[in-house]
Amino acid sequence: MSTEFVEGWRIAQTLGEGTFGEVKLLINRNTNGTVAMKTVDLKNFPDALMMVKKEAAIHSRLKHSSIIKYFGHRHSKDHYFIFLEYASGGELFDRIEPDIGMPHPEAKKFFKELLAGVEYLHNNGIAHRDLKPENLLLDEHGNLKISDFGLATLFLCGGKRRKLEKRCGTRPYLAPEVLSQLPYQAEPSDIWSCGIILVSMLAGELPWEMPSGDDEDYKLWKTTDYASHSPWCKLDTLALSLVRKILIPTPSRRYDISQIQSHNWFTKSKTCANKKVGISVLSDRGFDDARPCYSQPAPAAVPFSVSIPPNESDIHSFTQPTQVEDLLLSSQIQTSQTVSTTLNNSIQKLVKRMTRFIVCLSSDEALATLSQFLDDLGYTCKINTSGLVTITTADQRLVFKSNVIPMNHQTLMDFRLSRGCGLEFKRHFVAIKNAMSKLISKGPMMWPVAMATNTVP
């Protein structure tokens, strides 16, 4: 089922949610074009207006192949809408197999694209400040796109450089100086986060919960005895050599981007840079943060006031498809939900996720069975009338959702992260899938069928 946002544009799928709102997929009925729409709830979170306006102002200035495209924004009294490029390949964390990682050629490809995007940001005086796999999306060809500029800020403006003073980001990915050496330089802190992302891709786990003197794993890293311990023992010699140059606690000694790009891991190891990385349909293949994460960008606290841009018209000065312009200018927001009676060929546009499977049960049976398994595994779950299950771990650090959708005498169970660490979410998904393995359909699931996930909510 779907709802109409404005005339000609229907809301096809919820991509994610965060503290202040949701991200939804919009599909144009006439052209089949797609846009990701982030909605910020100003009625319940009026303080979010200034935050999201800054995010839009920064993002609107960015044009790079490794950064999600910004199309524009509009707002009403109760909502602020940002329209972005839709990355149908899903989130990078979904490609990381817990405790294993991903093939080195894929990790290298994604890391190169990440560094290219970060280099562009830094060259334009912008620090992202929340780089992590949950904020790295993939387009339909498997190309990495940096998203979520809710914590981004300017550190260089008008030729004047400033140090940063805000402690923000996601704990496992934070540079140590963000926690202990305020103020800090912008670029090295983002580069540290890139190093943690590289470890997660190569090892399938995060090295520590937080880079502080209270964390035993981080203290081990600063000794000579770390190499025999996980995740470091999973990295080959070249990769570990590079990581050692990136994850240097002293920012002034840390490799910069040009040094990283000159390292032997880049210049001598095998690459798949010229090969498209395919997206699997299904695969078996922690540490929470300072704020819930969106599948596509979420707003966050903004500590620094800057003059960008000076007026609203500056934000609308961009080239965009006509159909997106209709979204920006239309005031015909529906006050009631218009239900679509069919799923047309645009179902192919829905986001790819590896965290789904089909069970040989009716939807009611699947819902009851899932609820029982979740209870046995120690989760707390809440079921609403539309077949959406909200699942919370015992420690309440992770929240994810499952849509239970009837499909031809079987039921699709589609899981998505709501709040917490993507790697931890994948671990919990695998545990639930293993527990329900005897009920899972063994036949092949074609991608058009797999795409038929719940649309709204």
C-alpha positions as CSV (number, residue, x, y, z in Angstrom):
1,M,0.0,0.0,0.0
2,S,1.1,3.6,-0.6
3,T,0.1,7.1,0.1
4,E,0.1,10.3,-2.0
5,F,2.5,13.0,-0.8
6,V,1.8,15.5,-3.5
7,E,0.0,15.1,-6.8
8,G,2.0,12.6,-8.9
9,W,4.3,11.5,-6.2
10,R,3.5,8.6,-3.9
11,I,5.3,7.5,-0.7
12,A,6.5,4.0,-1.6
13,Q,8.6,2.8,1.4
14,T,9.9,3.9,4.7
15,L,13.7,3.9,4.5
16,G,14.5,4.7,8.1
17,E,13.7,6.8,11.1
18,G,15.5,8.9,13.6
19,T,14.9,11.2,16.6
20,F,13.1,14.0,14.7
21,G,11.4,12.2,11.8
22,E,11.6,9.7,9.0
23,V,13.1,9.1,5.6
24,K,10.8,7.9,2.9
25,L,11.1,6.9,-0.7
26,L,9.0,8.9,-3.2
27,I,8.2,7.5,-6.7
28,N,6.8,9.6,-9.5
29,R,3.7,7.9,-11.0
30,N,4.4,9.2,-14.5
31,T,8.2,9.0,-14.9
32,N,8.9,6.3,-12.3
33,G,11.6,8.7,-10.9
34,T,12.7,8.4,-7.3
35,V,13.6,10.7,-4.5
36,A,14.5,10.1,-0.9
37,M,12.6,12.5,1.3
38,K,13.6,13.3,4.9
39,T,10.8,14.6,7.0
40,V,11.6,16.5,10.2
41,D,8.7,16.8,12.7
42,L,8.7,20.5,13.7
43,K,5.5,20.2,15.6
44,N,6.9,17.9,18.2
45,F,10.5,19.1,17.8
46,P,10.4,22.9,17.1
47,D,14.1,23.3,18.1
48,A,15.1,21.0,15.2
49,L,14.3,23.8,12.6
50,M,17.6,25.6,13.0
51,M,19.5,22.3,13.0
52,V,17.9,21.0,9.8
53,K,18.3,24.4,8.1
54,K,22.0,24.3,8.7
55,E,22.2,20.7,7.4
56,A,20.3,21.8,4.2
57,A,22.5,24.8,3.8
58,I,25.7,22.7,4.0
59,H,24.5,19.8,1.9
60,S,23.1,22.1,-0.8
61,R,26.7,23.3,-1.6
62,L,28.1,19.8,-2.2
63,K,28.4,18.2,-5.6
64,H,30.6,15.1,-5.7
65,S,30.2,11.5,-7.0
66,S,30.8,10.1,-3.5
67,I,28.2,12.3,-1.8
68,I,24.4,11.9,-1.9
69,K,22.9,14.6,-4.2
70,Y,20.9,17.3,-2.6
71,F,17.8,18.3,-4.7
72,G,16.2,20.9,-2.5
73,H,13.9,21.5,0.4
74,R,10.5,22.9,1.4
75,H,8.7,23.3,4.7
76,S,5.4,23.9,6.2
77,K,4.4,24.9,9.7
78,D,4.8,21.4,11.1
79,H,7.3,19.7,8.8
80,Y,10.6,20.4,7.0
81,F,11.3,18.3,4.0
82,I,14.7,17.6,2.4
83,F,14.8,15.9,-1.0
84,L,17.8,13.8,-1.8
85,E,19.2,11.3,-4.2
86,Y,17.8,7.9,-3.6
87,A,20.5,5.2,-3.0
88,S,18.7,2.0,-3.8
89,G,21.7,-0.2,-2.9
90,G,21.0,0.4,0.8
91,E,23.5,1.0,3.6
92,L,27.2,0.0,3.6
93,F,26.8,-1.8,6.9
94,D,24.5,-4.3,5.3
95,R,27.4,-5.5,3.1
96,I,29.5,-6.3,6.2
97,E,29.3,-9.8,7.5
98,P,29.5,-9.8,11.3
99,D,32.9,-11.0,12.6
100,I,34.0,-11.6,9.0
101,G,33.8,-8.4,7.1
102,M,33.8,-8.4,3.3
103,P,36.2,-9.3,0.5
104,H,39.3,-7.1,0.5
105,P,38.8,-5.8,-3.1
106,E,35.3,-4.6,-2.1
107,A,36.6,-3.0,1.1
108,K,39.3,-1.2,-0.9
109,K,36.8,0.0,-3.5
110,F,34.5,1.4,-0.9
111,F,37.4,2.9,1.1
112,K,38.7,4.7,-1.9
113,E,35.3,6.2,-2.6
114,L,34.9,7.2,1.0
115,L,38.3,9.0,1.0
116,A,37.5,10.8,-2.2
117,G,34.3,12.1,-0.7
118,V,35.9,13.1,2.6
119,E,38.8,14.8,0.7
120,Y,36.2,16.9,-1.2
121,L,34.5,17.9,2.0
122,H,37.8,18.9,3.7
123,N,38.9,20.8,0.6
124,N,35.6,22.8,0.9
125,G,36.2,23.5,4.6
126,I,33.5,21.0,5.8
127,A,33.9,18.3,8.5
128,H,31.3,15.5,8.5
129,R,31.8,14.5,12.2
130,D,29.7,11.3,12.0
131,L,31.3,9.0,9.5
132,K,30.2,5.4,10.0
133,P,28.8,2.6,7.8
134,E,25.2,3.5,8.7
135,N,25.8,6.9,7.0
136,L,27.4,5.5,3.9
137,L,24.9,4.4,1.2
138,L,25.2,2.5,-2.0
139,D,23.6,3.5,-5.3
140,E,22.2,0.9,-7.8
141,H,25.6,0.2,-9.2
142,G,27.2,-0.3,-5.7
143,N,29.0,3.0,-5.6
144,L,29.5,4.5,-2.1
145,K,27.7,7.8,-1.2
146,I,28.3,9.8,2.0
147,S,25.0,10.9,3.6
148,D,23.7,12.5,6.8
149,F,25.1,16.0,7.2
150,G,23.2,16.7,10.4
151,L,26.5,17.0,12.4
152,A,28.5,18.5,9.6
153,T,30.1,21.9,10.2
154,L,32.4,24.5,8.6
155,F,36.0,24.6,9.9
156,L,37.3,26.8,7.2
157,C,35.4,29.9,6.0
158,G,36.7,33.0,4.3
159,G,40.3,31.7,4.6
160,K,40.0,31.5,8.4
161,R,40.4,28.1,10.0
162,R,38.9,27.2,13.4
163,K,39.3,24.2,15.7
164,L,36.2,22.3,16.7
165,E,34.8,22.3,20.2
166,K,31.7,20.1,20.0
167,R,31.8,16.5,21.3
168,C,29.6,14.8,18.8
169,G,29.4,11.7,16.7
170,T,29.2,7.9,17.3
171,R,31.3,6.6,20.2
172,P,33.2,3.7,18.5
173,Y,34.1,5.9,15.5
174,L,35.1,9.0,17.5
175,A,38.8,10.1,17.5
176,P,40.3,10.2,21.0
177,E,40.9,13.9,20.8
178,V,37.2,14.5,20.4
179,L,36.8,13.1,23.9
180,S,39.8,14.5,25.6
181,Q,41.5,17.3,23.8
182,L,39.0,20.1,23.1
183,P,39.4,22.0,20.9
184,Y,40.5,19.7,18.1
185,Q,41.4,19.9,14.4
186,A,38.7,18.9,12.0
187,E,40.4,16.8,9.3
188,P,42.3,14.3,11.5
189,S,39.1,13.4,13.5
190,D,37.2,12.5,10.2
191,I,40.2,10.5,9.0
192,W,40.3,8.5,12.3
193,S,36.6,7.6,11.7
194,C,37.5,6.4,8.2
195,G,40.1,4.1,9.7
196,I,37.5,2.6,12.0
197,I,35.3,2.1,9.0
198,L,38.1,0.3,7.2
199,V,38.6,-2.1,10.2
200,S,34.9,-2.8,10.3
201,M,34.9,-3.7,6.6
202,L,38.0,-5.9,6.8
203,A,37.2,-7.6,10.1
204,G,33.4,-7.4,10.6
205,E,33.7,-5.9,14.0
206,L,34.6,-2.7,15.8
207,P,37.9,-2.5,17.7
208,W,36.5,-0.8,20.8
209,E,33.4,0.8,22.3
210,M,35.1,4.1,22.8
211,P,38.7,5.3,22.4
212,S,39.2,6.3,26.1
213,G,41.5,5.2,28.9
214,D,38.6,3.3,30.5
215,D,38.2,1.0,27.5
216,E,40.4,-2.1,27.8
217,D,40.4,-2.8,24.1
218,Y,41.6,0.7,23.3
219,K,44.3,0.4,26.0
220,L,45.4,-2.9,24.4
221,W,45.8,-1.1,21.0
222,K,48.3,1.2,22.5
223,T,50.6,-1.6,23.6
224,T,52.9,-4.0,21.7
225,D,50.6,-7.0,22.5
226,Y,47.6,-6.0,20.3
227,A,48.5,-8.0,17.1
228,S,47.4,-11.4,18.3
229,H,44.0,-10.1,19.4
230,S,40.8,-9.5,17.3
231,P,40.2,-7.6,15.2
232,W,43.8,-6.9,14.4
233,C,44.7,-10.6,13.8
234,K,42.2,-10.7,11.0
235,L,44.0,-8.0,9.0
236,D,46.8,-8.8,6.6
237,T,50.2,-7.2,6.9
238,L,49.6,-4.3,4.4
239,A,46.1,-3.5,5.8
240,L,47.4,-3.5,9.4
241,S,50.3,-1.3,8.4
242,L,47.9,1.3,7.0
243,V,45.5,1.1,9.9
244,R,48.4,1.7,12.3
245,K,49.2,4.9,10.5
246,I,45.5,6.1,10.6
247,L,44.6,5.1,14.2
248,I,47.5,7.1,15.8
249,P,46.1,8.8,18.9
250,T,48.2,11.9,18.3
251,P,46.4,13.9,15.6
252,S,49.5,15.6,14.3
253,R,51.2,12.3,13.6
254,R,48.1,10.7,12.0
255,Y,48.3,10.1,8.2
256,D,46.5,12.6,6.1
257,I,44.5,11.6,3.0
258,S,47.3,12.0,0.6
259,Q,49.6,9.8,2.7
260,I,46.8,7.1,2.9
261,Q,46.4,7.2,-0.8
262,S,50.1,6.7,-1.3
263,H,50.3,3.7,1.0
264,N,51.2,0.3,-0.4
265,W,47.8,-1.1,0.5
266,F,46.5,1.2,-2.2
267,T,49.3,1.0,-4.8
268,K,50.2,-2.7,-4.6
269,S,47.2,-4.7,-3.5
270,K,44.6,-6.1,-5.9
271,T,41.7,-3.9,-6.7
272,C,38.2,-4.1,-8.1
273,A,38.0,-0.4,-8.8
274,N,36.9,-1.0,-12.4
275,K,34.4,-3.7,-11.5
276,K,30.9,-3.1,-10.4
277,V,30.2,-4.7,-7.0
278,G,27.0,-6.6,-7.2
279,I,24.3,-6.6,-4.6
280,S,23.1,-9.9,-3.3
281,V,19.4,-10.5,-2.7
282,L,19.8,-12.3,0.7
283,S,22.8,-13.0,2.8
284,D,23.8,-14.4,6.2
285,R,26.7,-13.0,5.3
286,G,27.6,-2.7,18.5
287,F,28.1,-0.1,20.3
288,D,25.5,2.6,20.3
289,D,25.8,6.2,19.4
290,A,25.2,9.6,20.7
291,R,21.9,9.7,18.7
292,P,19.7,7.4,16.7
293,C,20.7,6.9,13.0
294,Y,18.7,7.2,9.8
295,S,19.0,4.9,6.9
296,Q,19.3,8.1,5.0
297,P,20.3,11.4,6.7
298,A,19.0,12.4,10.1
299,P,19.2,15.8,11.8
300,A,21.3,16.4,14.9
301,A,22.5,19.1,17.3
302,V,24.3,22.0,15.7
303,P,26.8,23.8,18.0
304,F,28.3,26.4,15.6
305,S,26.5,29.3,13.9
306,V,27.9,30.2,10.5
307,S,26.7,32.5,7.7
308,I,25.6,29.9,5.0
309,P,23.7,30.7,2.9
310,P,22.4,34.2,3.7
311,N,18.9,33.7,2.4
312,E,16.4,31.0,1.4
313,S,16.8,31.7,-2.3
314,D,20.4,30.6,-2.2
315,I,19.4,27.1,-1.2
316,H,17.1,26.8,-4.2
317,S,19.8,27.8,-6.7
318,F,20.6,24.4,-8.3
319,T,19.9,22.3,-11.3
320,Q,17.4,19.5,-10.8
321,P,14.9,17.4,-12.7
322,T,11.5,18.9,-13.4
323,Q,9.7,16.3,-11.5
324,V,11.7,17.1,-8.4
325,E,10.9,20.8,-8.8
326,D,7.3,19.8,-8.6
327,L,8.0,18.4,-5.2
328,L,9.6,21.7,-4.1
329,L,6.9,24.0,-5.3
330,S,3.7,22.0,-4.7
331,S,1.6,22.9,-1.8
332,Q,-0.9,20.0,-2.3
333,I,0.1,17.9,0.6
334,Q,-2.6,15.4,1.3
335,T,-4.3,15.6,4.6
336,S,-5.6,12.0,4.3
337,Q,-3.9,8.9,3.1
338,T,-4.8,7.9,-0.4
339,V,-4.3,4.1,-0.7
340,S,-2.9,2.7,-3.9
341,T,-4.6,-0.4,-5.1
342,T,-1.7,-2.0,-7.0
343,L,2.1,-2.3,-6.9
344,N,3.3,-1.4,-10.4
345,N,6.6,-1.9,-12.0
346,S,8.1,0.8,-9.7
347,I,8.4,-1.9,-7.0
348,Q,11.8,-2.5,-8.6
349,K,12.9,0.8,-7.2
350,L,12.5,-0.2,-3.5
351,V,15.6,-0.3,-1.4
352,K,17.8,-3.5,-1.5
353,R,18.4,-5.1,1.9
354,M,20.0,-8.3,2.9
355,T,18.2,-8.5,6.2
356,R,15.0,-10.3,5.0
357,F,13.7,-13.8,4.4
358,I,10.5,-15.6,3.5
359,V,8.8,-18.1,5.8
360,C,6.3,-20.8,4.8
361,L,3.5,-19.4,7.1
362,S,0.6,-17.1,6.8
363,S,1.2,-13.6,7.9
364,D,-0.8,-14.1,11.2
365,E,1.2,-17.3,11.9
366,A,4.4,-15.6,11.0
367,L,3.7,-12.7,13.3
368,A,2.8,-15.0,16.2
369,T,5.8,-17.2,15.6
370,L,8.2,-14.3,15.4
371,S,6.8,-12.9,18.6
372,Q,7.4,-16.2,20.3
373,F,11.0,-16.5,19.0
374,L,11.7,-12.9,20.1
375,D,10.4,-13.6,23.6
376,D,12.5,-16.8,23.8
377,L,15.6,-14.9,22.7
378,G,15.1,-12.2,25.3
379,Y,13.9,-9.3,23.1
380,T,11.1,-6.9,23.9
381,C,8.7,-6.4,21.0
382,K,5.7,-4.3,20.2
383,I,3.3,-5.2,17.3
384,N,1.1,-2.6,15.6
385,T,-2.0,-3.3,13.5
386,S,-0.1,-3.0,10.2
387,G,2.2,-5.9,10.9
388,L,5.1,-3.8,11.9
389,V,7.1,-5.2,14.8
390,T,9.4,-2.9,16.9
391,I,12.1,-5.0,18.5
392,T,14.3,-3.8,21.4
393,T,17.3,-5.7,22.8
394,A,17.5,-6.4,26.5
395,D,20.1,-3.7,27.1
396,Q,17.9,-1.2,25.1
397,R,20.9,-0.1,23.0
398,L,19.5,-1.4,19.8
399,V,16.1,-1.0,18.2
400,F,15.1,-2.5,14.9
401,K,11.9,-3.2,13.1
402,S,10.4,-6.1,11.1
403,N,7.6,-5.7,8.5
404,V,5.6,-8.9,8.2
405,I,4.1,-9.0,4.7
406,P,1.9,-11.7,3.1
407,M,3.1,-12.9,-0.2
408,N,1.5,-15.8,-2.2
409,H,0.7,-18.1,0.7
410,Q,4.0,-17.3,2.3
411,T,5.2,-14.3,4.4
412,L,8.1,-11.9,3.8
413,M,9.9,-10.8,7.0
414,D,11.9,-7.6,6.3
415,F,14.1,-6.2,9.1
416,R,15.6,-2.7,9.2
417,L,17.7,-0.9,11.7
418,S,16.0,1.9,13.7
419,R,18.5,2.9,16.3
420,G,22.0,1.6,17.2
421,C,25.0,0.0,15.5
422,G,24.6,-1.5,12.1
423,L,27.0,-4.4,12.8
424,E,25.2,-5.3,16.0
425,F,21.9,-5.2,14.2
426,K,23.3,-7.7,11.6
427,R,24.4,-10.0,14.4
428,H,20.9,-9.9,16.0
429,F,19.3,-10.5,12.6
430,V,21.5,-13.6,12.0
431,A,20.5,-14.9,15.4
432,I,16.8,-14.5,14.7
433,K,17.2,-16.0,11.2
434,N,19.0,-19.0,12.6
435,A,16.3,-19.5,15.3
436,M,13.6,-19.5,12.6
437,S,15.7,-21.5,10.0
438,K,13.4,-24.5,9.9
439,L,10.5,-22.2,8.8
440,I,12.4,-20.3,6.1
441,S,11.5,-21.1,2.5
442,K,14.4,-22.9,0.9
443,G,13.5,-22.0,-2.7
444,P,15.1,-19.1,-4.6
445,M,13.6,-15.6,-4.0
446,M,13.6,-13.5,-7.1
447,W,14.6,-9.9,-6.5
448,P,11.3,-8.3,-7.6
449,V,9.6,-10.5,-5.0
450,A,12.2,-9.5,-2.4
451,M,11.5,-5.9,-3.1
452,A,7.9,-6.1,-2.1
453,T,8.5,-4.8,1.4
454,N,6.0,-2.9,3.4
455,T,5.6,0.5,1.9
456,V,3.8,2.7,4.5
457,P,4.7,3.0,7.3
